[in-house]
Amino acid sequence: MQTRWHVAAHMDEWLTRARAWISRAEREALAARAAFHVVLAGGGTPRRLYMALAREPHDWPRWHVWFGDERCLPAGDAERNSTMARASFGDRTIRPDHFHAMPAELGAEAAARKYSETLAGTGPFDLVLLGLGEDGHTASLFPGHDWGTTPDAPDVLPVHDAPKPPPDRVSLSARRLAMARQVLFLVSGADKRQAVARWHAGEAIPASAIRPAVGVDVLLTTESCPPGVEP
């Protein structure tokens, strides 16, 4: 599997390239299948991107928004990825029945079962957006945990004892995340340099377990790009 590295000179360029990437994926999906199925990442970096996208013209009624992971917190909690996404995009942007939040308030096991049912019948995602943690985690796939890489891995995993609070979470498995026409990692910040270096060196970190046949793309800022990583 090929990993393609893309380095932006500064954050404004990074945002411009990320927005263009999503717009291109949207156009391709709508032309081919009349719907755009996108998996959103959580975190501060994606928030800026979603707020920028919300100010642009998109074919919002044909977007289907999914989530790579969620924290087991009450519905509407400010720390939930779905809460951040709703606030960033605005309530009038994505159709409510196309906004597929993980029901993590039910607890990890029940939420994993319910989200698997919601996903049933949905084919490959058009675009999966993922972040990268300092420890190499992505979504809620953490070092030392089951990443769901085997062919029979479930679509959605309950996660317990996460090294970051809260300890209970829900995550799409690496196998399901790899069922995508495009996977784009969104990486910024100097604190990600070591994780990127480990990934680039071939170390088995959770991010490297996302292995779609088409390969993955990693959009970096210069401060997150260690020496030796070339576009």
Z-matrix of the N, CA and C atoms (Angstrom, degrees):
N
C 1 1.462
C 2 1.518 1 110.22
N 3 1.305 2 116.51 1 137.08
C 4 1.461 3 121.50 2 -178.37
C 5 1.522 4 111.24 3 -92.37
N 6 1.329 5 114.96 4 135.63
C 7 1.464 6 121.46 5 171.15
C 8 1.513 7 107.77 6 -111.22
N 9 1.318 8 116.37 7 120.21
C 10 1.465 9 121.68 8 -177.30
C 11 1.528 10 108.65 9 -104.98
N 12 1.310 11 116.48 10 126.94
C 13 1.465 12 122.86 11 -175.77
C 14 1.519 13 109.36 12 -102.41
N 15 1.325 14 117.15 13 132.70
C 16 1.459 15 123.38 14 179.48
C 17 1.521 16 107.78 15 -128.55
N 18 1.326 17 117.24 16 127.44
C 19 1.467 18 121.09 17 -174.84
C 20 1.527 19 109.61 18 -118.60
N 21 1.322 20 116.34 19 123.78
C 22 1.464 21 122.50 20 176.83
C 23 1.523 22 109.49 21 -96.01
N 24 1.304 23 116.46 22 141.04
C 25 1.468 24 121.12 23 -175.72
C 26 1.524 25 112.12 24 -68.03
N 27 1.332 26 117.52 25 -30.05
C 28 1.459 27 121.06 26 -178.55
C 29 1.523 28 108.19 27 -156.32
N 30 1.329 29 116.88 28 171.61
C 31 1.461 30 121.05 29 -172.99
C 32 1.516 31 112.61 30 -64.80
N 33 1.321 32 118.26 31 -35.89
C 34 1.460 33 119.62 32 178.69
C 35 1.527 34 110.45 33 -62.21
N 36 1.334 35 116.13 34 -42.20
C 37 1.466 36 119.23 35 177.64
C 38 1.528 37 110.32 36 -65.62
N 39 1.333 38 115.99 37 -40.15
C 40 1.465 39 120.84 38 178.77
C 41 1.529 40 110.11 39 -57.78
N 42 1.328 41 116.88 40 -47.43
C 43 1.458 42 120.99 41 -179.94
C 44 1.527 43 111.34 42 -63.78
N 45 1.325 44 117.08 43 -41.57
C 46 1.460 45 121.01 44 179.43
C 47 1.524 46 110.96 45 -61.70
N 48 1.333 47 116.02 46 -44.34
C 49 1.465 48 119.62 47 -179.15
C 50 1.522 49 111.31 48 -68.78
N 51 1.325 50 117.75 49 -38.43
C 52 1.466 51 120.39 50 178.56
C 53 1.529 52 110.83 51 -65.26
N 54 1.325 53 116.43 52 -43.51
C 55 1.466 54 120.15 53 178.80
C 56 1.526 55 110.65 54 -62.31
N 57 1.322 56 116.73 55 -42.63
C 58 1.464 57 120.39 56 179.58
C 59 1.527 58 110.96 57 -64.47
N 60 1.321 59 116.24 58 -37.72
C 61 1.468 60 120.83 59 179.43
C 62 1.527 61 110.26 60 -62.01
N 63 1.328 62 116.34 61 -47.16
C 64 1.457 63 120.82 62 -179.07
C 65 1.524 64 110.79 63 -65.74
N 66 1.319 65 117.03 64 -41.42
C 67 1.462 66 120.20 65 179.23
C 68 1.522 67 111.52 66 -62.40
N 69 1.325 68 116.28 67 -40.19
C 70 1.468 69 119.95 68 178.33
C 71 1.528 70 111.14 69 -65.65
N 72 1.329 71 116.85 70 -43.54
C 73 1.463 72 120.02 71 178.04
C 74 1.524 73 111.16 72 -62.40
N 75 1.339 74 116.22 73 -38.79
C 76 1.461 75 120.53 74 177.37
C 77 1.522 76 110.63 75 -61.65
N 78 1.322 77 117.55 76 -48.98
C 79 1.469 78 121.05 77 -178.97
C 80 1.526 79 110.87 78 -58.66
N 81 1.320 80 116.70 79 -44.93
C 82 1.468 81 120.63 80 -178.55
C 83 1.525 82 111.03 81 -63.57
N 84 1.335 83 116.16 82 -42.06
C 85 1.466 84 119.98 83 -178.93
C 86 1.521 85 111.53 84 -67.33
N 87 1.324 86 117.14 85 -44.27
C 88 1.459 87 120.20 86 -178.19
C 89 1.526 88 110.90 87 -66.39
N 90 1.325 89 117.03 88 -37.21
C 91 1.456 90 119.98 89 178.95
C 92 1.524 91 111.25 90 -67.48
N 93 1.329 92 116.83 91 -35.57
C 94 1.463 93 120.63 92 -175.34
C 95 1.520 94 113.52 93 -89.11
N 96 1.341 95 117.12 94 -35.52
C 97 1.467 96 119.95 95 -169.48
C 98 1.528 97 113.71 96 -135.56
N 99 1.311 98 118.42 97 0.03
C 100 1.472 99 123.68 98 175.88
C 101 1.518 100 113.59 99 65.43
N 102 1.325 101 118.20 100 14.96
C 103 1.461 102 122.49 101 175.75
C 104 1.525 103 107.48 102 -152.43
N 105 1.328 104 116.34 103 154.27
C 106 1.463 105 122.42 104 -179.51
C 107 1.518 106 108.51 105 -124.34
N 108 1.332 107 116.49 106 110.65
C 109 1.460 108 122.65 107 -179.97
C 110 1.527 109 108.68 108 -102.03
N 111 1.326 110 115.93 109 112.26
C 112 1.456 111 121.61 110 -175.68
C 113 1.521 112 109.56 111 -124.31
N 114 1.329 113 115.79 112 137.34
C 115 1.465 114 122.29 113 175.27
C 116 1.520 115 108.11 114 -99.37
N 117 1.321 116 116.92 115 126.37
C 118 1.454 117 121.79 116 -177.94
C 119 1.521 118 111.58 117 -95.20
N 120 1.323 119 115.29 118 145.68
C 121 1.459 120 122.97 119 172.37
C 122 1.524 121 108.97 120 -96.39
N 123 1.322 122 115.87 121 157.12
C 124 1.458 123 120.83 122 174.61
C 125 1.517 124 110.54 123 -96.47
N 126 1.330 125 115.61 124 178.89
C 127 1.458 126 120.35 125 175.59
C 128 1.513 127 113.60 126 108.72
N 129 1.337 128 114.95 127 169.51
C 130 1.453 129 121.19 128 -176.30
C 131 1.512 130 113.92 129 -69.53
N 132 1.329 131 117.56 130 -38.79
C 133 1.464 132 120.08 131 -179.40
C 134 1.521 133 111.50 132 -63.08
N 135 1.344 134 119.75 133 -50.05
C 136 1.467 135 118.87 134 176.95
C 137 1.521 136 113.85 135 -61.11
N 138 1.338 137 117.86 136 -30.80
C 139 1.463 138 119.75 137 -179.73
C 140 1.525 139 110.89 138 -56.14
N 141 1.313 140 117.09 139 -45.70
C 142 1.467 141 120.62 140 178.81
C 143 1.519 142 110.77 141 -60.28
N 144 1.310 143 116.45 142 -39.43
C 145 1.456 144 120.94 143 179.90
C 146 1.524 145 110.84 144 -66.34
N 147 1.330 146 117.97 145 -45.42
C 148 1.463 147 120.65 146 -178.24
C 149 1.526 148 111.05 147 -64.29
N 150 1.316 149 117.48 148 -38.49
C 151 1.456 150 120.41 149 178.85
C 152 1.524 151 110.75 150 -65.27
N 153 1.334 152 116.60 151 -36.49
C 154 1.469 153 120.05 152 177.15
C 155 1.526 154 110.67 153 -68.60
N 156 1.325 155 117.13 154 -41.39
C 157 1.460 156 120.44 155 178.80
C 158 1.530 157 111.26 156 -61.94
N 159 1.334 158 116.44 157 -38.33
C 160 1.462 159 120.62 158 -176.83
C 161 1.519 160 112.38 159 -63.17
N 162 1.327 161 116.68 160 -20.80
C 163 1.466 162 120.49 161 179.28
C 164 1.524 163 112.28 162 -87.93
N 165 1.329 164 116.71 163 -2.21
C 166 1.458 165 121.29 164 -177.82
C 167 1.529 166 111.00 165 -102.93
N 168 1.337 167 116.66 166 159.55
C 169 1.469 168 118.97 167 173.62
C 170 1.525 169 110.55 168 -79.97
N 171 1.314 170 116.39 169 120.42
C 172 1.456 171 122.43 170 174.66
C 173 1.521 172 108.19 171 -133.92
N 174 1.327 173 116.09 172 164.18
C 175 1.457 174 120.67 173 178.64
C 176 1.533 175 107.95 174 -85.69
N 177 1.333 176 115.36 175 67.09
C 178 1.461 177 121.85 176 -171.50
C 179 1.523 178 114.22 177 -55.04
N 180 1.335 179 121.38 178 -38.93
C 181 1.468 180 119.32 179 -178.43
C 182 1.529 181 113.95 180 -60.48
N 183 1.336 182 117.13 181 -18.97
C 184 1.464 183 119.22 182 -178.75
C 185 1.535 184 112.64 183 -103.33
N 186 1.320 185 116.34 184 8.58
C 187 1.457 186 120.33 185 172.82
C 188 1.528 187 109.79 186 -82.21
N 189 1.335 188 116.20 187 137.87
C 190 1.461 189 123.46 188 167.60
C 191 1.520 190 107.07 189 -118.33
N 192 1.316 191 116.48 190 116.16
C 193 1.461 192 121.93 191 -175.75
C 194 1.524 193 109.96 192 -100.47
N 195 1.331 194 115.11 193 126.36
C 196 1.456 195 123.57 194 176.34
C 197 1.527 196 108.59 195 -119.15
N 198 1.318 197 116.54 196 171.36
C 199 1.463 198 120.59 197 -178.82
C 200 1.526 199 110.88 198 -128.93
N 201 1.332 200 115.02 199 140.04
C 202 1.455 201 120.26 200 178.52
C 203 1.504 202 112.41 201 -74.47
N 204 1.327 203 117.07 202 -30.66
C 205 1.462 204 120.30 203 179.72
C 206 1.517 205 109.46 204 -163.46
N 207 1.327 206 114.32 205 170.21
C 208 1.461 207 120.16 206 178.21
C 209 1.515 208 109.71 207 -155.41
N 210 1.321 209 115.40 208 150.54
C 211 1.463 210 121.80 209 175.15
C 212 1.526 211 109.16 210 -86.90
N 213 1.323 212 116.74 211 141.58
C 214 1.464 213 121.23 212 178.49
C 215 1.524 214 109.12 213 -78.98
N 216 1.307 215 114.58 214 84.16
C 217 1.458 216 123.99 215 -179.60
C 218 1.517 217 107.87 216 -133.89
N 219 1.329 218 118.37 217 164.10
C 220 1.458 219 119.52 218 -179.62
C 221 1.532 220 112.41 219 -58.58
N 222 1.306 221 115.93 220 149.10
C 223 1.466 222 120.67 221 176.31
C 224 1.524 223 110.03 222 -54.81
N 225 1.329 224 116.14 223 133.73
C 226 1.453 225 121.11 224 -179.81
C 227 1.506 226 114.98 225 85.50
N 228 1.341 227 117.84 226 -3.67
C 229 1.462 228 120.19 227 178.06
C 230 1.526 229 110.08 228 -59.38
N 231 1.315 230 116.60 229 139.63
C 232 1.469 231 121.47 230 -175.64
C 233 1.521 232 112.88 231 -63.15
N 234 1.341 233 117.58 232 -21.93
C 235 1.455 234 120.81 233 -178.57
C 236 1.525 235 113.39 234 -87.14
N 237 1.292 236 117.31 235 -2.04
C 238 1.470 237 119.83 236 179.77
C 239 1.521 238 110.66 237 -82.18
N 240 1.337 239 115.90 238 143.41
C 241 1.463 240 121.01 239 179.21
C 242 1.524 241 111.34 240 -62.61
N 243 1.321 242 117.19 241 -38.98
C 244 1.459 243 119.77 242 -179.13
C 245 1.526 244 111.22 243 -66.27
N 246 1.328 245 117.81 244 -35.33
C 247 1.462 246 120.59 245 177.18
C 248 1.520 247 110.55 246 -64.85
N 249 1.331 248 116.02 247 -44.16
C 250 1.465 249 120.33 248 177.64
C 251 1.519 250 111.28 249 -61.25
N 252 1.318 251 116.81 250 -42.85
C 253 1.462 252 120.19 251 -177.84
C 254 1.529 253 110.89 252 -66.24
N 255 1.330 254 116.82 253 -43.73
C 256 1.467 255 119.05 254 178.53
C 257 1.525 256 111.05 255 -59.34
N 258 1.326 257 116.33 256 -44.40
C 259 1.462 258 119.99 257 -179.41
C 260 1.518 259 111.32 258 -66.46
N 261 1.324 260 117.07 259 -36.62
C 262 1.470 261 120.90 260 -177.17
C 263 1.519 262 111.87 261 -72.34
N 264 1.317 263 116.87 262 -43.43
C 265 1.463 264 120.55 263 -177.80
C 266 1.521 265 111.97 264 -82.48
N 267 1.319 266 117.21 265 -26.74
C 268 1.455 267 119.95 266 -176.78
C 269 1.522 268 110.48 267 92.62
N 270 1.307 269 116.42 268 142.62
C 271 1.465 270 121.39 269 -175.15
C 272 1.525 271 112.85 270 -62.69
N 273 1.324 272 118.19 271 -24.36
C 274 1.461 273 120.06 272 -174.86
C 275 1.523 274 112.13 273 -93.37
N 276 1.310 275 118.79 274 1.64
C 277 1.458 276 120.82 275 -172.99
C 278 1.523 277 112.47 276 -85.12
N 279 1.324 278 117.97 277 -60.56
C 280 1.455 279 122.90 278 -177.89
C 281 1.524 280 109.33 279 -94.36
N 282 1.324 281 117.19 280 133.74
C 283 1.461 282 120.17 281 176.19
C 284 1.528 283 109.96 282 -57.06
N 285 1.324 284 118.75 283 135.06
C 286 1.471 285 120.62 284 -178.31
C 287 1.525 286 113.32 285 -55.84
N 288 1.348 287 117.20 286 -37.48
C 289 1.467 288 119.17 287 -178.77
C 290 1.523 289 112.21 288 -79.58
N 291 1.318 290 117.59 289 -3.74
C 292 1.462 291 122.45 290 175.06
C 293 1.526 292 112.00 291 -106.60
N 294 1.292 293 116.35 292 3.37
C 295 1.472 294 122.53 293 -179.40
C 296 1.529 295 106.96 294 -103.71
N 297 1.330 296 115.79 295 97.41
C 298 1.454 297 121.82 296 -169.15
C 299 1.530 298 110.39 297 -96.65
N 300 1.323 299 115.91 298 79.05
C 301 1.465 300 120.73 299 178.71
C 302 1.524 301 110.05 300 -73.96
N 303 1.327 302 115.48 301 145.85
C 304 1.462 303 119.99 302 174.67
C 305 1.530 304 109.51 303 -74.77
N 306 1.338 305 118.38 304 131.46
C 307 1.475 306 120.27 305 -178.69
C 308 1.528 307 111.21 306 -81.08
N 309 1.333 308 115.92 307 57.67
C 310 1.465 309 120.76 308 -172.98
C 311 1.514 310 113.20 309 -66.34
N 312 1.335 311 117.55 310 -15.80
C 313 1.462 312 120.10 311 177.45
C 314 1.528 313 111.54 312 -65.70
N 315 1.342 314 117.57 313 -14.08
C 316 1.459 315 121.75 314 178.98
C 317 1.524 316 112.80 315 -79.92
N 318 1.330 317 117.23 316 -10.43
C 319 1.459 318 121.33 317 -172.43
C 320 1.518 319 109.78 318 101.46
N 321 1.324 320 116.66 319 158.45
C 322 1.459 321 121.12 320 -169.92
C 323 1.530 322 112.88 321 -61.08
N 324 1.339 323 117.74 322 -49.75
C 325 1.464 324 119.58 323 -176.41
C 326 1.527 325 112.19 324 -65.75
N 327 1.325 326 116.31 325 -49.04
C 328 1.461 327 119.70 326 -178.51
C 329 1.525 328 111.05 327 -64.05
N 330 1.318 329 117.17 328 -39.41
C 331 1.465 330 120.66 329 179.67
C 332 1.518 331 110.85 330 -66.07
N 333 1.334 332 117.07 331 -40.32
C 334 1.462 333 120.25 332 178.70
C 335 1.526 334 110.60 333 -61.98
N 336 1.330 335 117.09 334 -43.98
C 337 1.467 336 120.10 335 178.57
C 338 1.523 337 110.95 336 -62.72
N 339 1.327 338 116.25 337 -45.38
C 340 1.463 339 120.47 338 -176.72
C 341 1.527 340 111.28 339 -65.80
N 342 1.306 341 117.39 340 -41.60
C 343 1.470 342 119.52 341 -178.94
C 344 1.527 343 110.52 342 -69.81
N 345 1.337 344 117.23 343 -34.13
C 346 1.461 345 119.72 344 174.74
C 347 1.520 346 110.48 345 -60.09
N 348 1.328 347 116.66 346 -39.91
C 349 1.462 348 120.70 347 177.51
C 350 1.527 349 110.79 348 -65.04
N 351 1.317 350 116.90 349 -40.40
C 352 1.465 351 120.84 350 179.28
C 353 1.525 352 111.00 351 -64.55
N 354 1.327 353 115.72 352 -37.27
C 355 1.468 354 120.76 353 -179.77
C 356 1.524 355 113.54 354 -74.50
N 357 1.327 356 117.28 355 -20.32
C 358 1.456 357 120.89 356 -174.82
C 359 1.527 358 110.66 357 -54.29
N 360 1.309 359 115.98 358 131.19
C 361 1.450 360 120.44 359 -179.54
C 362 1.512 361 114.42 360 88.09
N 363 1.330 362 117.64 361 -8.72
C 364 1.460 363 121.37 362 176.72
C 365 1.522 364 108.33 363 -87.64
N 366 1.306 365 116.77 364 126.46
C 367 1.458 366 121.27 365 -178.77
C 368 1.511 367 111.97 366 -79.33
N 369 1.319 368 116.43 367 -156.07
C 370 1.464 369 119.86 368 178.94
C 371 1.531 370 111.30 369 -58.87
N 372 1.316 371 115.86 370 140.72
C 373 1.456 372 120.18 371 173.73
C 374 1.532 373 109.05 372 -67.94
N 375 1.317 374 115.51 373 148.74
C 376 1.472 375 118.90 374 176.06
C 377 1.525 376 111.10 375 -75.48
N 378 1.322 377 116.63 376 -37.96
C 379 1.462 378 120.91 377 -179.86
C 380 1.521 379 108.73 378 -149.97
N 381 1.323 380 115.55 379 130.72
C 382 1.460 381 121.85 380 173.82
C 383 1.522 382 108.16 381 -112.87
N 384 1.332 383 116.17 382 122.50
C 385 1.460 384 122.09 383 175.91
C 386 1.526 385 107.98 384 -102.06
N 387 1.324 386 116.02 385 130.53
C 388 1.456 387 121.28 386 -177.77
C 389 1.519 388 110.25 387 -134.96
N 390 1.319 389 115.62 388 151.39
C 391 1.450 390 121.69 389 172.86
C 392 1.522 391 110.32 390 -103.23
N 393 1.310 392 115.67 391 -176.96
C 394 1.465 393 122.30 392 179.85
C 395 1.514 394 108.45 393 -139.63
N 396 1.326 395 116.41 394 124.55
C 397 1.451 396 120.74 395 178.06
C 398 1.519 397 111.96 396 -87.50
N 399 1.310 398 115.97 397 165.91
C 400 1.468 399 120.73 398 179.68
C 401 1.512 400 112.46 399 -60.37
N 402 1.329 401 116.57 400 -28.15
C 403 1.470 402 121.22 401 179.14
C 404 1.523 403 112.50 402 -92.24
N 405 1.323 404 116.92 403 6.52
C 406 1.462 405 120.98 404 -179.84
C 407 1.511 406 114.46 405 90.07
N 408 1.348 407 117.77 406 2.39
C 409 1.461 408 118.05 407 -178.69
C 410 1.520 409 110.66 408 -75.19
N 411 1.314 410 114.65 409 156.81
C 412 1.452 411 121.73 410 173.13
C 413 1.510 412 107.90 411 -141.87
N 414 1.346 413 117.49 412 149.78
C 415 1.468 414 121.49 413 -167.20
C 416 1.531 415 106.20 414 49.94
N 417 1.337 416 119.10 415 -130.95
C 418 1.469 417 120.29 416 171.96
C 419 1.521 418 110.08 417 -116.19
N 420 1.332 419 114.79 418 41.12
C 421 1.461 420 122.32 419 174.03
C 422 1.525 421 107.00 420 -99.05
N 423 1.329 422 116.13 421 106.06
C 424 1.454 423 122.31 422 -172.10
C 425 1.527 424 111.66 423 -106.95
N 426 1.333 425 117.72 424 154.09
C 427 1.461 426 119.94 425 173.04
C 428 1.526 427 110.81 426 -55.19
N 429 1.328 428 115.64 427 139.98
C 430 1.457 429 120.31 428 178.71
C 431 1.510 430 114.48 429 82.60
N 432 1.321 431 118.65 430 0.40
C 433 1.463 432 123.00 431 178.50
C 434 1.524 433 109.95 432 -113.63
N 435 1.310 434 115.83 433 169.90
C 436 1.462 435 121.42 434 175.01
C 437 1.529 436 108.79 435 -73.47
N 438 1.322 437 115.62 436 125.98
C 439 1.464 438 120.11 437 -179.55
C 440 1.521 439 112.46 438 -96.79
N 441 1.312 440 117.13 439 -9.95
C 442 1.461 441 119.67 440 179.24
C 443 1.514 442 112.70 441 70.49
N 444 1.324 443 116.40 442 52.01
C 445 1.464 444 120.75 443 -176.10
C 446 1.517 445 113.75 444 -96.34
N 447 1.313 446 118.62 445 -16.03
C 448 1.461 447 120.75 446 -173.90
C 449 1.529 448 110.70 447 -74.44
N 450 1.340 449 116.92 448 158.00
C 451 1.471 450 119.32 449 -178.66
C 452 1.523 451 113.74 450 -59.25
N 453 1.350 452 117.66 451 -27.43
C 454 1.455 453 120.10 452 -179.70
C 455 1.529 454 113.06 453 -98.75
N 456 1.323 455 117.20 454 12.57
C 457 1.475 456 120.02 455 179.40
C 458 1.521 457 110.04 456 -64.07
N 459 1.329 458 117.57 457 143.17
C 460 1.469 459 119.77 458 178.03
C 461 1.527 460 111.29 459 -66.93
N 462 1.308 461 115.86 460 161.26
C 463 1.462 462 120.44 461 177.87
C 464 1.522 463 111.49 462 -64.91
N 465 1.336 464 116.48 463 -36.94
C 466 1.461 465 121.66 464 -172.93
C 467 1.526 466 108.79 465 -129.15
N 468 1.329 467 115.70 466 136.05
C 469 1.454 468 121.95 467 -177.43
C 470 1.525 469 111.31 468 -113.53
N 471 1.329 470 117.89 469 135.32
C 472 1.463 471 119.36 470 165.72
C 473 1.527 472 108.16 471 -77.51
N 474 1.311 473 116.46 472 139.08
C 475 1.464 474 121.28 473 -177.68
C 476 1.521 475 108.61 474 -121.79
N 477 1.323 476 116.43 475 129.08
C 478 1.461 477 122.25 476 176.99
C 479 1.523 478 108.85 477 -125.20
N 480 1.313 479 115.54 478 157.83
C 481 1.470 480 121.76 479 177.24
C 482 1.528 481 112.03 480 56.96
N 483 1.318 482 116.26 481 39.44
C 484 1.469 483 119.73 482 175.34
C 485 1.525 484 109.21 483 -62.73
N 486 1.328 485 118.42 484 142.44
C 487 1.465 486 120.27 485 -179.22
C 488 1.518 487 114.25 486 -71.20
N 489 1.329 488 116.80 487 -9.84
C 490 1.456 489 121.56 488 175.59
C 491 1.526 490 107.94 489 -117.05
N 492 1.335 491 118.23 490 143.24
C 493 1.463 492 119.28 491 178.93
C 494 1.530 493 110.80 492 -72.09
N 495 1.331 494 115.78 493 149.65
C 496 1.465 495 126.97 494 -6.28
C 497 1.523 496 110.98 495 -76.40
N 498 1.329 497 118.28 496 158.41
C 499 1.464 498 120.34 497 -175.02
C 500 1.523 499 113.84 498 -72.56
N 501 1.332 500 118.01 499 -23.74
C 502 1.462 501 121.38 500 -179.18
C 503 1.524 502 110.03 501 -100.81
N 504 1.323 503 115.00 502 129.68
C 505 1.458 504 121.60 503 -176.25
C 506 1.523 505 110.00 504 -146.80
N 507 1.315 506 115.06 505 175.84
C 508 1.459 507 123.09 506 175.03
C 509 1.523 508 106.57 507 -132.32
N 510 1.330 509 117.11 508 139.78
C 511 1.462 510 119.63 509 -177.72
C 512 1.526 511 110.62 510 -144.81
N 513 1.314 512 116.75 511 142.32
C 514 1.453 513 119.46 512 165.20
C 515 1.523 514 107.97 513 -63.91
N 516 1.306 515 116.46 514 144.60
C 517 1.458 516 120.68 515 179.49
C 518 1.529 517 110.01 516 -75.60
N 519 1.325 518 115.33 517 161.68
C 520 1.465 519 119.67 518 176.64
C 521 1.524 520 110.74 519 -59.60
N 522 1.327 521 116.58 520 -37.57
C 523 1.463 522 119.61 521 179.09
C 524 1.527 523 110.97 522 -62.54
N 525 1.344 524 117.69 523 -43.60
C 526 1.470 525 119.69 524 -177.78
C 527 1.523 526 111.06 525 -73.10
N 528 1.313 527 117.09 526 -37.13
C 529 1.465 528 119.48 527 176.69
C 530 1.524 529 111.25 528 -62.50
N 531 1.325 530 116.56 529 -31.77
C 532 1.468 531 120.55 530 179.99
C 533 1.522 532 112.23 531 -77.44
N 534 1.336 533 118.30 532 -11.01
C 535 1.462 534 121.09 533 174.34
C 536 1.522 535 107.97 534 -80.04
N 537 1.319 536 115.51 535 74.99
C 538 1.467 537 120.76 536 -172.20
C 539 1.521 538 109.61 537 -149.61
N 540 1.299 539 114.32 538 148.14
C 541 1.462 540 119.44 539 175.70
C 542 1.521 541 111.53 540 -78.71
N 543 1.333 542 116.25 541 -26.31
C 544 1.461 543 121.61 542 174.59
C 545 1.521 544 108.70 543 -148.13
N 546 1.323 545 116.93 544 141.92
C 547 1.461 546 123.15 545 173.03
C 548 1.517 547 107.63 546 -127.21
N 549 1.322 548 116.09 547 123.97
C 550 1.462 549 121.59 548 -179.10
C 551 1.523 550 109.19 549 -123.79
N 552 1.334 551 116.55 550 118.49
C 553 1.460 552 121.75 551 173.39
C 554 1.524 553 108.70 552 -87.61
N 555 1.317 554 115.78 553 134.14
C 556 1.459 555 123.09 554 -179.85
C 557 1.521 556 107.63 555 -108.90
N 558 1.335 557 116.98 556 110.40
C 559 1.464 558 120.76 557 -171.84
C 560 1.524 559 109.46 558 -129.35
N 561 1.321 560 116.21 559 128.65
C 562 1.459 561 121.05 560 175.32
C 563 1.517 562 108.50 561 -148.00
N 564 1.327 563 115.93 562 157.19
C 565 1.453 564 120.99 563 176.50
C 566 1.520 565 113.40 564 100.72
N 567 1.325 566 115.95 565 139.63
C 568 1.461 567 121.38 566 -179.12
C 569 1.519 568 112.24 567 -64.63
N 570 1.328 569 117.80 568 -24.16
C 571 1.467 570 120.35 569 -179.08
C 572 1.526 571 112.54 570 -69.85
N 573 1.344 572 118.07 571 -8.09
C 574 1.458 573 121.33 572 178.99
C 575 1.541 574 112.40 573 -96.86
N 576 1.327 575 117.40 574 -4.13
C 577 1.468 576 119.77 575 -174.40
C 578 1.524 577 112.69 576 -59.50
N 579 1.331 578 117.29 577 -42.98
C 580 1.461 579 119.53 578 -177.36
C 581 1.526 580 111.33 579 -66.06
N 582 1.331 581 116.72 580 -41.73
C 583 1.463 582 119.57 581 178.40
C 584 1.521 583 111.02 582 -63.29
N 585 1.333 584 116.80 583 -41.18
C 586 1.467 585 120.06 584 177.43
C 587 1.524 586 110.18 585 -63.00
N 588 1.326 587 117.24 586 -42.18
C 589 1.465 588 120.72 587 179.52
C 590 1.526 589 110.84 588 -61.78
N 591 1.323 590 117.77 589 -42.35
C 592 1.465 591 121.06 590 178.96
C 593 1.527 592 110.81 591 -63.74
N 594 1.313 593 115.91 592 -43.21
C 595 1.467 594 121.34 593 178.25
C 596 1.531 595 110.00 594 -61.69
N 597 1.331 596 116.10 595 -48.71
C 598 1.455 597 120.73 596 -177.89
C 599 1.527 598 111.37 597 -62.49
N 600 1.328 599 116.74 598 -31.63
C 601 1.468 600 121.02 599 -179.68
C 602 1.522 601 112.82 600 -78.37
N 603 1.320 602 117.02 601 -4.80
C 604 1.452 603 120.72 602 177.23
C 605 1.511 604 115.38 603 94.87
N 606 1.329 605 117.15 604 10.53
C 607 1.459 606 120.28 605 178.85
C 608 1.527 607 109.80 606 -70.86
N 609 1.325 608 115.81 607 144.60
C 610 1.461 609 121.19 608 179.59
C 611 1.519 610 109.73 609 -80.48
N 612 1.313 611 116.63 610 96.40
C 613 1.455 612 123.14 611 174.24
C 614 1.521 613 107.06 612 -113.83
N 615 1.323 614 118.80 613 162.35
C 616 1.467 615 118.90 614 -178.28
C 617 1.532 616 113.86 615 -53.16
N 618 1.321 617 117.92 616 -40.82
C 619 1.469 618 119.81 617 -179.05
C 620 1.522 619 111.89 618 -58.82
N 621 1.318 620 116.98 619 -36.14
C 622 1.461 621 120.35 620 -177.80
C 623 1.520 622 112.46 621 -74.24
N 624 1.341 623 117.70 622 -8.96
C 625 1.461 624 121.57 623 179.09
C 626 1.525 625 112.02 624 -81.40
N 627 1.327 626 118.30 625 -10.49
C 628 1.471 627 121.73 626 176.96
C 629 1.525 628 106.42 627 -84.50
N 630 1.333 629 116.50 628 104.30
C 631 1.455 630 120.81 629 -168.24
C 632 1.530 631 111.86 630 -129.95
N 633 1.326 632 118.09 631 70.06
C 634 1.463 633 119.22 632 174.96
C 635 1.526 634 110.60 633 -69.54
N 636 1.313 635 116.00 634 154.81
C 637 1.463 636 120.41 635 -178.71
C 638 1.525 637 111.79 636 -59.96
N 639 1.325 638 117.23 637 -29.71
C 640 1.464 639 121.00 638 -177.59
C 641 1.527 640 112.32 639 -81.66
N 642 1.350 641 117.77 640 -4.72
C 643 1.459 642 120.52 641 -176.30
C 644 1.515 643 111.12 642 85.84
N 645 1.319 644 115.58 643 178.13
C 646 1.460 645 120.85 644 179.25
C 647 1.526 646 109.60 645 -126.62
N 648 1.318 647 114.96 646 156.99
C 649 1.459 648 122.12 647 176.38
C 650 1.522 649 108.30 648 -118.19
N 651 1.331 650 116.04 649 140.72
C 652 1.459 651 122.34 650 -178.78
C 653 1.517 652 107.92 651 -124.25
N 654 1.328 653 116.46 652 116.24
C 655 1.461 654 121.60 653 179.14
C 656 1.524 655 108.50 654 -98.76
N 657 1.322 656 116.25 655 113.88
C 658 1.457 657 123.43 656 -174.29
C 659 1.520 658 111.02 657 -111.62
N 660 1.330 659 115.73 658 153.08
C 661 1.457 660 120.67 659 163.23
C 662 1.523 661 107.81 660 -92.45
N 663 1.314 662 117.25 661 161.10
C 664 1.467 663 119.53 662 -175.97
C 665 1.521 664 112.18 663 -60.19
N 666 1.337 665 118.01 664 -35.21
C 667 1.462 666 119.37 665 -178.61
C 668 1.516 667 112.57 666 -72.18
N 669 1.323 668 117.61 667 -19.35
C 670 1.465 669 120.27 668 177.75
C 671 1.517 670 112.50 669 -93.62
N 672 1.328 671 117.49 670 -2.20
C 673 1.469 672 122.43 671 -174.36
C 674 1.522 673 110.25 672 -100.52
N 675 1.342 674 119.19 673 112.38
C 676 1.468 675 120.90 674 179.59
C 677 1.526 676 111.30 675 -77.32
N 678 1.320 677 117.06 676 164.47
C 679 1.476 678 119.76 677 176.26
C 680 1.514 679 110.82 678 -57.74
N 681 1.319 680 115.78 679 142.88
C 682 1.447 681 121.30 680 177.49
C 683 1.508 682 115.50 681 95.88
N 684 1.327 683 117.15 682 -13.86
C 685 1.458 684 120.36 683 177.72
C 686 1.525 685 107.83 684 -90.33
N 687 1.315 686 115.54 685 113.13
C 688 1.458 687 120.28 686 -176.16
C 689 1.528 688 109.97 687 -113.95
N 690 1.342 689 116.36 688 140.40
C 691 1.474 690 119.32 689 176.11
C 692 1.518 691 111.42 690 -61.63
